[in-house]
Amino acid sequence: MTADLQQWLDRLPYSTPLVRRQAHLLQTMFIVLLGGAIVGVILAPISNQTTESLIAALAVYATVLVGVGTAWWLLRRGLFRTAATVTAAALVLAVSGGMVAFGTQQHAQYTLPGLLAPLVLVGLTMKRQALWIACGAVIFSVASTTLGSAYLPQWFGFVDLPPSGPFTFIAGYTLVVVVIGLILDRFGGVLQEALRRAHEREHELETLRGALEQAVAERTASLQRTIDDLSKARDTVRALSAPALPVLPGVLVLPLIGVFDTRRIAELNDTALHAVNQHRAKVVIFDVTGIALLDTATAQALLQTAAAVRLLGAESWLVGLRAEIAQAIVGLEVNLQAFRTYATLENAIGVLVGQGKGLQEGAALPF
């Protein structure tokens, strides 16, 4: 039976750890308040000598029972803030009702400090706006009952009670202070624990962010080095993809490799013209064996380079045309008559060697 009751008390519909712990504490406070109200109802006939005081006491206890019971029902439906609001309102009404019935001067050790309990509860469980509303309600209750006792004595403080003894005064005041202290201790402890965990989590996040920033910086530096290496490798490949190689006196070979874009076409033109001028070449052999596909742009670039080479006094030869490239050139209707074409570089070199023993600088071409 006890285990089933404990399981029922633990089944609260809250997923947030902080709200769930506060809901457990609020539920415990409900049990204490309901228990105190029930005990008060039982002892009311003994502690109240007159019918008027008995009715007033039972009305106060009934307000606590109905209000706290409703708040408990709301709490177990997932309405935490609404439950706290109803609890605070019930406590304010109960204490205010006691002040209306018994007056502000009698049992002041219970009433005035007792009004601090709902303020503390609201301040620890709800937002600032609710706290100030609760403050206004408490001030209104004290002001109205005080003024009513002074100017409308027939409606306020109509229940006469004998003055309480010193021990009763001390006991009542101690009870109110202990209740407020328990609320502050329990709810304040939960908030402090949540704050401590938040600070620890913030410290962990700061450490993680520092590690991530360092990792990102190292990764960025590594990527930058990789980009630099790739850029150097690309420049090297471009330089090697169209080098000007002197194979015979006055004869240069430009092996073309890969796909030629606008930049590589410009580099090809500069390389060819610079090499012809430097080596005083008479023949420039363009080897297209390494080109997978000779498109219109590349063919036109070769024609423009050949025309520029001719202006420097050198001929342009073309070797390495495969069958599919030749077929593509025909399909594109590209005129390559500016070139002397040979099947392979070996054939072109053989023709040059067969027609003479080399081209000397300033000598006439043997063809």
PyMOL commands that set and color helices and strands:
alter all, ss='L'
color gray80, all
select helices_A, chain A and resi 2-10+17-47+51-75+80-102+108-114+116-125+128-151+166-241+262-279+296-311+323-332+345-355
alter helices_A, ss='H'
color red, helices_A
select strands_A, chain A and resi 245-248+251-257+283-290+315-319+340-342
alter strands_A, ss='S'
color yellow, strands_A
deselect
rebuild
show_as cartoon
